[in-house]
C-alpha cells in the first residue's frame, strides 16, 4: 500500500473502505507489535482497536514521509506509551507471560517444536524493552535501519548497536540453555 493509494482518498474514496483495507493489510502487524510491547493479548486487542480508530480519524494527516506500515507502527507505539502513562495502568500492572491457547500437539515433533518456539519467545521477551523493540521491528516487521530510527526517534547507529546487543543476548541465552 503506497502513499499514492492514500492520496486517492481525496478523489472521493470512502474512508471506511480505506480503513478496511488498511486493517486487512496491516492489522496483524499492528496487533503483533502491540503484543510485543505489552506482552498481553487483551491489551494488544484494545490497543489495535485504538490505533485504527486514530487512523480513521486522522487518515488525511498521512504525509508520506515514511511507509504506511511505519506510520501505523509509530501510531501503535505512541498508543502503547499513552496507555502506559494512564492512571489505570499505573495502578494495575497486567503483565503476564504470553500463552498459546488452542494449540494441541498431535505428535512428538510438533510438541518439541512448540516448546522450542516458546523458549525462544521467552528469551526474546526477557530482553530489555529497547533491545526487544528494535529486534522485533527489524526481524519480524522487516523495517530498515532508517525506518526503525525514524519510528523510534533515534539514530541509525543506535539502531544497529541495539540490534547487535539484542542478537548477542538472545544467542548467549540460547547457547546457555543448549538451544542455539
Buried (B, 14 or more C-beta within 10 A) or exposed (E): BEBEBBEEBEEEBEEEEBBEEBBEBBBEBBBBBBBBBBBBBEBBEBBBBBBBEBBBEEBEEBEEEBBBBBBBBBBBBEBBEEBEEEEEBEEEEEEEEBEEEEEEEEEEEEEEEBEEEBBBBEBBBEBEEBBBBBBBBBEEBEBBBEBBBBBBEBEBEBBBBBBEBBBEBBEEBBEEEEEE
